Amino acid sequence: MTPALNVGVLIYASADIMDFSGPVEVYSTRPPPGTPQVFNVTTFAHTNPVGAEDGVLVYVPGASFSEVEQRLDSYDIIVVPGAHPDVLAEFIASEDGQKTLALVQKFAKLPPRKETGHRILQSVCSGSIILGAAGVLAGRTATTHHICYDMLKEYADKAAGGDSGINIVKKRWVDGGETEAGVRIVNAGGVSSGIDASLWVTELICGEKHYKYVEEILEFERRGEGQAW
């Protein structure tokens, strides 16, 4: 029997709440009775506690950033949320932001675990700018929140030291393909799009029957890749 996939969901100060809570809801939904759990979800952060969305809610993450960093090869999915563009720019320039970029770069080079066969780097909303700043979106098709297209291009080009070749599209979510190591890059558009992308990942890993079950439990009708805001 295939073991459960380990999902690490990053939280940082003033990150958008639905960006990370949407995927957490999808991946932590209990499977049908008699079916083993497919995902083990862990939130992690640089600080404990961490205040999301300007401190509207304060969270106690399940693990520290350093703990996940040290055991990164045991994680099959890493989810990177977004934030207001000003917050994101400040975060990326910070010491914690630079450590996050390094973690993203390292994860993108890890081959899938033999036990699970999957390794996925998933961003939500403007979280793709973190991936772009880490240099992992060069030459790929990607998306982000509709107000952040120019910012994503700017950070991806800066990481590449010139034209990154990134193809930014207006889509609900994008399967950007795999890295040389076999890590699949998935970007969700704005905010609630993270639920759609996570349901698509669930179908990719578990099949249509399981994904449809989760969709029904959530009472959420997944929108297709091309159904942008």
Buried (B, 14 or more C-beta within 10 A) or exposed (E): EEEBBBBBBBBBBBBBBBBBBBBBBBBEBEBEEEEEBBBBBBBBBBBBEBBBBEEEEEBEBBBBBEBBBEEBEEBBBBBBBBBBBEBBBBBBEBEBBBBBBEBBBEBBEBEBBEEBEBBBBBBBBBBBBBBBBBBBBBEBBBBBBEEBBEBBBBBBBEBBEEEBEBBBBEBBBBBBEBBEEEBBBBBBBBBBBBBBBBBBBBBBBBEEEBBBBBBEBBEBEBBEBEEBE
